């Protein structure tokens, strides 16, 4: 209980090609799963570029793990951490936009329903449609 799982899936209309639509699915115990379609905007941060940067960071992390010199390892690790922080910020602000709020777990705070009702009009301006 109290666990929220969010899955980001990149989809494409053509099998085998890199997609341009992101699906954010949120799963919580006792609630209906929610899937949000987030179209990517090439004029902001192309998702393909973000994914490419993430792949490069992962490859360099594997290389850094084999480094035996402590000072060199820390220098590499610090640079990778800085790049990963920048990548996450880009993903949050330029790809997910207002939908990044769906990644935040719900809490037991009273008044959450009132807050959600107040935010409902803002979600509409981001493309949310009640189904």
Residue, then its C-alpha position, 0 to 999 in steps of 0.5 A: x500500500x502507498x506505492x505508486x508506479x508510473x510507466x513512460x512508454x514511447x509509441x509510434x504508428x510505424x512498427x520499428x521506428x522511434x515514436x513521437x508520442x509519450x504515454x504516461x501510465x499511473x498505477x495506484x492500489x485501489x484506483x483505476x489506472x490512468x494513461x495520459x497521451x503526451x504528444x512531444x513537441x519537436x520545437x522544444x526538446x525532441x524526445x529522440x534527442x533526450x533518449x539519445x543523451x540518456x543512452x550516452x550517459x548509460x554507456x559512459x556510466x558502464x565505462x566509468x565503473x571499470x575505472x580504477x583510479x579513484x580521482x578519475x572515477x569521481x570526476x567522471x561520476x560528477x560529470x555524469x551526475x551533472x548531465x543526468x540532472x540536466x537531462x531530467x530537468x529537460x524531460x520534466x520541463x520540455x517534454x512532460x510539461x504540466x503532466x509531470x505532476x502525474x509522477x508525484x505520489x498522492x498523500x493522505x493530506x486532507x483537501x486533496x480532492x479540493x486541490x484536484x478540482x481547483x487544478x482541473x481547469x488548468x489541466x484542460x488547458x494542457x489538453x486533458x479531456x475527461x472520458 
